[in-house]
Amino acid sequence: MSAAPQSRTDSAPGGESGAEPATARPARSAMRSLALALLLGAAGAGLALLASGRTWAQGNAVLAQGELPRTVTGADVTGVPGALAVVGLAALVAVFAVRRTGRIAVAALLALSGLGVAVAAALGNSDTSALREKASDAVGMTGADVHHVTHTVWPWVGACGGLLLLLAGVLALVYGRYWPAMSGRYERTPGGARGPRRAPAPPDLDRPEEIWKSLDRGEDPTR
């Protein structure tokens, strides 16, 4: 007795049934990288700007009558992290306004801004020049000494913000060519000329007002 023939199940084109189309994978990866870059860039710029306004170091200026506590913020130590954070945030937005080579250049600017923020914040962690300058102003003489200098964690918070901006720039460099751009429906054609105008619809000869409008435009409605 022969066995009954087994029925064959048709598989979906391109592999297993129900498999995701290959063309959908790059689009999904591009949207994920876009969302991640926006999140990293906004968080990095926010952390850098926040850290710039916080206390980075504190110490005591030596006076004849004793010691006077002094503190400095990130903006007092260096204005580089705050300025580059604004540049990076602007570059993150400008990525969507340009295409091709322009997008690569803006993405590189975003990455370099993040790198600059991280380096400047890390170097500012050990910088005591701003604290000594404040001590000199308090004492009224140059070269005043500062004792018991301590540094806070905020310089490293700013450095972390710079690293997040750097990662956002790297994502823009790698995946930026797949990201959407601003609509070009209002862009002019090369040379400054507008695109070709659409030909007017032929007049309806059954409506007298349409015939008069055509005559006013200098057109022959019978053609």
Salt bridges, closest charged atoms under 4 A:
GLU20 OE2 - ARG28 NH1 3.64
GLU67 OE2 - HIS147 ND1 3.59
ASP76 OD2 - LYS134 NZ 3.55
ASP145 OD1 - ARG132 NH1 3.56
ASP145 OD2 - HIS147 NE2 3.01
GLU187 OE2 - ARG99 NH1 3.50
GLU209 OE2 - ARG207 NE 2.96
GLU219 OE1 - ARG217 NH2 3.37
